[in-house]
Amino acid sequence: MNTSYVFFADGFEEIEALTTVDIMRRAGMQVVTVSINPTLEATGAHGVVVKADALIADVDLTSAEWLICPGGMPGASNLAACKPLTDALLAQHAKGGKIAAICASPSVIFGPLGLLEGRNAVCYPGMEDGMTGAIVGTESVAIDGNITTGNGPAAAAAFGLAIAHQSMGEEITHQVVKGMLLVRN
């Protein structure tokens, strides 16, 4: 299994980023958190400071399993302005590699890059105008081929579980769900 990367920028939505990382790690996935800032620290939209595992300049994204963009504002805009990240997303998508975005990021990053053309996708309600070419749904998480999108903070667990399920399968994902007490049986 290749390493997956979750990107942090100042203004990121803490629950979306950290819940996704937590679920992926519980499922046994190799996940590296990546700061696009000049330092490892990124301050979330609600003032939570997080120290990432690596700087974007220090990671090789060419063989990634997943490239994942949490939402939050201005976090999504900051990620969208990061050329190394947008170049990596375009390259990952071009080879059919897995990419994911939640909340504002499908609209602010994926839509403008043309990644959603003809794809089922969701975003934070009210941000649909940025979903260029997408078939915009109303569910909390949408999976269409190599692209997974989520609609906002309340979907963070479902988003993380959808990513884990695609990589690790039903049995491991169910174990994570049970361990998190998301089901009783």
Residue frames as qw, qx, qy, qz and C-alpha x, y, z in Angstrom:
[[0.000, 0.889, 0.458, 0.000, 0.00, 0.00, 0.00],
 [0.403, 0.429, -0.017, 0.808, 1.33, 3.41, -0.94],
 [0.201, -0.334, -0.449, 0.804, 1.34, 6.42, 1.36],
 [0.035, 0.793, 0.524, 0.309, -1.60, 8.80, 1.38],
 [0.308, 0.026, -0.173, 0.935, -1.25, 12.54, 2.00],
 [0.120, -0.841, -0.527, 0.003, -3.58, 14.99, 3.74],
 [0.392, 0.377, 0.005, 0.839, -2.76, 18.65, 3.16],
 [0.310, -0.749, -0.437, 0.390, -2.91, 21.38, 5.81],
 [0.269, 0.449, 0.092, 0.847, -2.98, 25.13, 5.18],
 [0.008, 0.151, 0.458, -0.876, -3.81, 27.96, 7.51],
 [0.510, 0.122, 0.015, -0.851, -7.60, 28.12, 7.81],
 [0.387, 0.007, -0.883, -0.266, -8.20, 24.37, 7.32],
 [0.726, -0.381, -0.073, -0.568, -11.29, 22.79, 8.87],
 [0.175, -0.494, 0.799, -0.296, -9.92, 20.89, 11.84],
 [0.734, -0.002, 0.571, -0.369, -12.62, 18.22, 12.17],
 [0.830, 0.518, -0.052, -0.202, -12.44, 17.32, 8.48],
 [0.404, 0.671, -0.609, 0.125, -8.67, 17.02, 8.41],
 [0.167, -0.439, 0.799, -0.375, -8.08, 15.29, 11.73],
 [0.793, 0.058, 0.440, -0.416, -11.06, 12.93, 11.59],
 [0.815, 0.520, -0.209, -0.150, -9.99, 11.75, 8.15],
 [0.289, 0.599, -0.710, 0.233, -6.40, 11.18, 9.26],
 [0.454, -0.306, 0.694, -0.467, -7.54, 9.42, 12.43],
 [0.876, 0.194, 0.264, -0.355, -9.86, 7.03, 10.59],
 [0.717, 0.581, -0.385, -0.028, -7.30, 6.23, 7.92],
 [0.104, 0.545, -0.762, 0.334, -4.66, 5.45, 10.56],
 [0.652, -0.147, 0.576, -0.470, -7.13, 3.33, 12.56],
 [0.897, 0.361, 0.060, -0.249, -7.68, 1.35, 9.35],
 [0.801, -0.257, 0.393, 0.371, -3.94, 0.75, 9.05],
 [0.584, 0.745, 0.147, 0.287, -3.30, 3.11, 6.16],
 [0.577, -0.176, -0.009, 0.798, 0.01, 4.96, 5.81],
 [0.087, 0.916, 0.334, 0.206, -0.89, 8.64, 6.11],
 [0.482, -0.098, -0.103, 0.864, 1.40, 11.66, 6.09],
 [0.032, 0.920, 0.349, -0.176, 0.05, 15.09, 6.99],
 [0.566, 0.211, 0.210, 0.769, 1.61, 17.79, 4.84],
 [0.071, -0.801, -0.218, 0.553, 1.88, 21.52, 5.53],
 [0.542, 0.634, 0.279, 0.476, 1.90, 23.84, 2.54],
 [0.219, -0.975, 0.037, -0.003, 3.07, 26.60, 4.90],
 [0.386, 0.715, -0.515, 0.273, 6.77, 27.50, 5.27],
 [0.176, -0.390, 0.791, -0.436, 6.71, 25.64, 8.63],
 [0.211, -0.136, -0.967, -0.044, 5.16, 22.39, 9.83],
 [0.086, 0.397, 0.657, -0.635, 2.54, 24.29, 11.81],
 [0.131, -0.361, -0.544, -0.746, -0.87, 25.16, 10.41],
 [0.182, 0.151, 0.543, -0.806, -3.59, 27.04, 12.25],
 [0.086, 0.429, 0.877, 0.198, -7.10, 25.75, 11.66],
 [0.113, -0.557, -0.390, -0.725, -10.18, 27.82, 10.95],
 [0.584, -0.725, -0.266, -0.249, -11.08, 27.64, 14.64],
 [0.162, -0.861, 0.395, -0.278, -7.65, 28.44, 16.05],
 [0.912, -0.297, 0.277, 0.062, -6.36, 24.89, 16.62],
 [0.187, 0.775, -0.580, -0.167, -2.66, 24.73, 15.78],
 [0.978, 0.016, 0.209, -0.013, -1.53, 21.42, 14.29],
 [0.159, -0.671, 0.646, 0.327, 2.00, 20.26, 13.52],
 [0.861, 0.408, -0.152, -0.264, 2.13, 18.37, 10.22],
 [0.910, -0.191, 0.284, 0.234, 4.44, 15.44, 9.58],
 [0.602, 0.018, 0.397, 0.693, 6.18, 17.05, 6.59],
 [0.156, 0.635, -0.074, -0.753, 6.47, 20.11, 4.37],
 [0.776, 0.558, 0.213, -0.202, 5.15, 19.88, 0.83],
 [0.350, 0.801, -0.477, -0.092, 8.65, 20.55, -0.56],
 [0.188, -0.499, 0.836, -0.127, 9.93, 17.45, 1.25],
 [0.683, 0.118, 0.681, -0.235, 7.44, 14.84, 0.00],
 [0.069, 0.175, -0.768, -0.612, 7.32, 12.92, -3.26],
 [0.584, 0.248, 0.406, -0.658, 3.67, 12.77, -4.26],
 [0.422, 0.380, -0.609, -0.554, 4.19, 10.84, -7.51],
 [0.410, -0.018, -0.906, -0.105, 3.34, 7.41, -6.07],
 [0.320, -0.093, 0.509, -0.794, 0.66, 8.47, -3.59],
 [0.036, 0.350, 0.936, 0.028, -2.33, 6.29, -2.91],
 [0.031, -0.845, -0.531, -0.048, -4.52, 9.28, -1.99],
 [0.214, 0.152, -0.090, 0.961, -4.17, 13.07, -2.15],
 [0.245, -0.677, -0.693, 0.029, -6.72, 14.58, 0.25],
 [0.098, 0.324, -0.046, 0.940, -7.80, 18.20, 0.69],
 [0.134, -0.555, -0.703, 0.423, -9.79, 19.17, 3.79],
 [0.089, 0.786, 0.389, 0.471, -12.05, 22.17, 3.57],
 [0.400, -0.693, -0.259, 0.542, -12.37, 25.26, 5.69],
 [0.364, 0.782, 0.146, 0.484, -11.87, 28.84, 4.71],
 [0.468, 0.756, -0.305, -0.341, -9.48, 30.29, 3.93],
 [0.587, -0.353, 0.715, 0.139, -7.81, 26.86, 4.08],
 [0.723, 0.422, 0.533, 0.122, -9.30, 25.66, 0.80],
 [0.371, 0.928, -0.017, 0.015, -8.28, 28.89, -0.95],
 [0.256, -0.781, 0.559, 0.110, -4.77, 28.59, 0.46],
 [0.686, -0.065, 0.705, 0.169, -4.54, 25.00, -0.83],
 [0.630, 0.685, 0.363, 0.055, -5.86, 26.10, -4.24],
 [0.176, 0.959, -0.222, -0.028, -3.09, 28.72, -4.45],
 [0.525, -0.558, 0.622, 0.161, -0.37, 26.10, -3.83],
 [0.597, 0.570, -0.422, -0.374, 1.01, 25.21, -7.28],
 [0.096, 0.338, -0.936, 0.033, 2.94, 22.11, -6.13],
 [0.415, 0.166, 0.786, -0.427, -0.33, 20.75, -4.71],
 [0.647, 0.537, 0.141, -0.523, -2.50, 21.60, -7.70],
 [0.407, 0.557, -0.669, -0.278, 0.12, 20.14, -10.06],
 [0.087, -0.175, 0.965, -0.178, 0.17, 16.95, -7.97],
 [0.543, 0.322, 0.576, -0.519, -3.64, 16.73, -7.99],
 [0.616, 0.595, -0.196, -0.477, -3.76, 17.11, -11.77],
 [0.283, 0.464, -0.833, -0.107, -1.05, 14.47, -12.25],
 [0.280, -0.027, 0.895, -0.348, -2.71, 12.07, -9.79],
 [0.623, 0.440, 0.363, -0.535, -6.06, 12.46, -11.53],
 [0.501, 0.605, -0.449, -0.427, -4.54, 12.08, -15.01],
 [0.250, 0.304, -0.919, -0.026, -3.21, 8.63, -14.09],
 [0.680, -0.331, -0.536, -0.375, -6.47, 7.61, -12.41],
 [0.367, 0.029, -0.702, 0.609, -5.03, 7.98, -8.90],
 [0.329, -0.688, -0.646, 0.040, -7.31, 8.59, -5.95],
 [0.113, 0.246, -0.160, 0.949, -8.10, 12.15, -4.89],
 [0.298, -0.646, -0.700, 0.060, -10.52, 13.42, -2.27],
 [0.064, 0.237, -0.129, 0.961, -11.85, 16.76, -1.08],
 [0.233, -0.592, -0.754, 0.161, -14.44, 17.84, 1.46],
 [0.123, -0.742, -0.362, 0.551, -16.47, 20.95, 2.27],
 [0.224, 0.872, -0.073, -0.428, -15.19, 23.99, 0.36],
 [0.320, -0.491, 0.675, 0.447, -12.34, 22.14, -1.36],
 [0.526, 0.349, 0.732, 0.257, -14.36, 20.37, -4.08],
 [0.268, 0.899, 0.346, 0.009, -15.66, 23.80, -5.16],
 [0.112, -0.946, 0.219, 0.210, -12.55, 25.90, -4.53],
 [0.310, -0.537, 0.718, 0.315, -9.89, 23.40, -5.69],
 [0.486, 0.101, 0.843, 0.207, -11.28, 20.49, -7.71],
 [0.445, 0.754, 0.463, -0.137, -13.92, 22.37, -9.73],
 [0.170, 0.915, -0.202, -0.305, -11.63, 25.13, -11.02],
 [0.264, -0.493, 0.768, 0.312, -8.96, 22.53, -11.92],
 [0.633, 0.282, -0.453, -0.561, -11.49, 20.70, -14.12],
 [0.013, 0.218, -0.963, 0.156, -11.30, 17.53, -12.02],
 [0.399, 0.235, 0.719, -0.518, -15.07, 17.19, -11.59],
 [0.412, 0.303, -0.412, -0.754, -16.15, 17.32, -15.24],
 [0.697, 0.010, -0.562, -0.445, -19.04, 14.87, -15.64],
 [0.389, 0.024, -0.846, 0.364, -18.51, 13.44, -12.14],
 [0.553, -0.694, -0.411, -0.209, -20.93, 13.02, -9.25],
 [0.434, 0.135, -0.437, 0.776, -19.66, 15.22, -6.43],
 [0.360, -0.831, -0.422, -0.041, -20.76, 17.17, -3.37],
 [0.355, 0.312, -0.268, 0.840, -19.54, 20.28, -1.57],
 [0.070, -0.333, -0.559, 0.756, -20.52, 22.61, 1.24],
 [0.189, 0.731, 0.650, 0.084, -24.07, 23.87, 0.56],
 [0.047, 0.954, 0.105, -0.278, -24.05, 27.25, -1.15],
 [0.235, -0.656, 0.533, 0.480, -20.70, 26.67, -2.88],
 [0.753, 0.308, 0.577, 0.070, -22.07, 24.75, -5.86],
 [0.429, 0.885, -0.040, -0.174, -21.13, 27.49, -8.35],
 [0.069, -0.745, 0.644, 0.159, -17.47, 26.43, -8.18],
 [0.688, -0.068, 0.723, -0.015, -18.27, 22.81, -9.05],
 [0.362, 0.575, -0.412, -0.608, -17.46, 23.30, -12.73],
 [0.516, 0.269, -0.722, -0.374, -18.86, 20.45, -14.82],
 [0.043, -0.066, 0.936, -0.344, -19.90, 18.33, -11.83],
 [0.526, -0.428, -0.592, -0.434, -23.18, 16.53, -11.32],
 [0.056, -0.345, 0.550, -0.759, -23.80, 18.01, -7.88],
 [0.533, -0.359, -0.759, -0.110, -25.60, 15.78, -5.41],
 [0.412, -0.677, 0.093, -0.603, -27.06, 16.28, -1.97],
 [0.904, -0.281, -0.304, 0.108, -25.67, 13.23, -0.14],
 [0.472, -0.848, 0.203, 0.127, -22.98, 13.67, 2.49],
 [0.377, -0.493, 0.671, 0.405, -20.30, 11.77, 0.54],
 [0.787, 0.557, 0.003, -0.267, -20.05, 11.07, -3.19],
 [0.513, -0.373, 0.682, 0.363, -17.71, 8.56, -4.80],
 [0.731, 0.646, 0.066, -0.209, -17.26, 8.62, -8.56],
 [0.793, 0.479, -0.258, 0.273, -14.36, 6.57, -9.86],
 [0.658, 0.071, -0.368, 0.653, -11.13, 7.88, -8.41],
 [0.017, -0.400, 0.137, -0.906, -12.75, 10.96, -6.83],
 [0.391, -0.545, -0.715, 0.196, -14.34, 11.12, -3.38],
 [0.009, -0.429, 0.058, -0.901, -16.01, 14.28, -2.11],
 [0.285, -0.486, -0.745, 0.356, -17.74, 15.22, 1.14],
 [0.003, -0.774, -0.390, -0.499, -20.11, 18.04, 1.94],
 [0.150, -0.774, 0.185, -0.586, -18.86, 19.40, 5.27],
 [0.100, -0.485, 0.716, -0.491, -17.86, 18.93, 8.90],
 [0.759, -0.112, 0.412, -0.492, -20.75, 16.60, 9.79],
 [0.920, 0.348, -0.118, -0.135, -19.64, 14.28, 6.98],
 [0.045, 0.756, -0.649, 0.071, -16.04, 14.01, 8.21],
 [0.555, -0.250, 0.781, -0.143, -16.39, 10.49, 9.63],
 [0.802, 0.434, 0.382, -0.151, -18.34, 9.22, 6.62],
 [0.459, 0.834, -0.301, -0.063, -15.74, 10.80, 4.33],
 [0.146, -0.624, 0.763, -0.084, -12.84, 9.16, 6.18],
 [0.679, -0.011, 0.711, -0.181, -14.65, 5.83, 6.24],
 [0.757, 0.620, 0.115, -0.174, -15.35, 6.03, 2.49],
 [0.290, 0.781, -0.553, 0.000, -11.63, 6.54, 1.85],
 [0.362, -0.410, 0.818, -0.177, -10.68, 3.69, 4.19],
 [0.794, 0.234, 0.496, -0.263, -13.27, 1.39, 2.62],
 [0.685, 0.701, -0.144, -0.136, -11.93, 1.97, -0.89],
 [0.246, 0.695, -0.662, 0.132, -8.38, 1.17, 0.22],
 [0.147, -0.342, 0.859, -0.352, -8.80, -1.40, 2.98],
 [0.373, -0.160, -0.858, -0.314, -12.11, -3.10, 2.22],
 [0.582, -0.523, -0.317, -0.536, -15.31, -3.87, 4.08],
 [0.791, -0.353, -0.460, 0.197, -13.97, -5.97, 6.96],
 [0.487, -0.047, -0.283, 0.825, -11.34, -3.50, 8.16],
 [0.143, -0.368, -0.108, -0.912, -13.68, -0.54, 7.71],
 [0.670, -0.512, -0.413, -0.346, -16.33, -2.33, 9.76],
 [0.710, -0.270, -0.430, 0.487, -13.76, -2.94, 12.51],
 [0.219, 0.143, -0.126, 0.957, -12.97, 0.79, 12.56],
 [0.415, -0.456, -0.294, -0.731, -16.69, 1.63, 12.72],
 [0.763, -0.461, -0.452, -0.022, -17.17, -0.77, 15.66],
 [0.622, -0.124, -0.338, 0.696, -14.05, 0.49, 17.44],
 [0.043, 0.207, -0.022, 0.977, -15.29, 4.07, 17.17],
 [0.134, 0.381, 0.776, -0.484, -18.68, 2.97, 18.54],
 [0.293, 0.184, -0.290, -0.892, -20.45, 4.18, 15.42],
 [0.722, -0.131, -0.506, -0.453, -22.47, 0.93, 15.55],
 [0.599, -0.494, 0.455, -0.436, -23.40, -1.27, 18.48],
 [0.968, -0.015, 0.219, -0.119, -22.99, -4.75, 16.98]]
